[in-house]
Amino acid sequence: MEFQLIRNATFKLKYAGKILLIDPMLCKKETFPPFSPGLKKNPTVDLTMSIKDIVNDIDAVLVTHSHPDHFDDVATETLSKQLKIFCTPTDEGFVKKKGFNNVDIVAHSVKWENITITRVEGEHGSGPVLKYMGEVSGYVLQANNEATIFIVSDSILTYQVQNAIEYFNPDIIITNSGGGIIPGFENFPVHMNEEQTIAISKLSPNSKIIATHLNAIDFCKTTRIRLRSYRNKMGISDSKLLIPEDGEHIKL
């Protein structure tokens, strides 16, 4: 298995003989407006590689939800409309409206080639902020002779996430750890922050954690530097909690 972080929550997986692209945001720096007035345009950094290099070898796309930092207009324009797309029931209309005609809806689980993809419901925040954020899901990937991977997506640490960790016992957990804060809702982060990311690592002592959704979106307060500092403070090794840079490959 090989992981490559593209930027934010966009990454590629070489898994069970296939190459998967997750949550493609392929636009240039500062393409779309701030998520809240007074913040920066998004994304706040450019890609470190060409779009051609990102998309020319992929076999399928997984979409966790329809926010523009997870599926943008450039992805719509660039990706082949015949490419296999996996999405949630909530996002079926969104994906099909973009013209993709090879769409599989993951209501619970689907089998594709020799890969099983299971959906895990998440919560894109808590309390009063949750109603503004929409629905989000993660995915568990399983295949013979491969690591079990849990892609958590833009969920905070919930009982659904904990149950999935206990049930699937994943070898690898990919978290979106940006600690996003919508102004006015400072006590209700919309992603995992550094504390919840460390909590995930302790919940699953045998899993490697790969933290993404860092240093690319205006309202994310948890940075790579901040997460690394907290990881070290809490005595978690850098081989247990991996914090890749944009473009970085990780072979596992």
Secondary structure, DSSP 8 states (H G I E B T S, - for coil): -EEEEEETTEEEEEETTEEEEES-----TT-B--SSTTS--B-SS--SS-HHHHHTT--EEE-S---TTTS-HHHHHHS-TTSEEEE-GGGHHHHHHTT---EEE-SSEEEETTEEEEEEE--SS-GGGHHHH---EEEEEEETTS--EEEEES--S-HHHHHHHHHH--SEEEEE---B--TT-TTS-SS--HHHHHHHHHH-TTSEEEEES-SSSTTB---HHHHHHHHHHTT--TTTEE---TT-EEE-
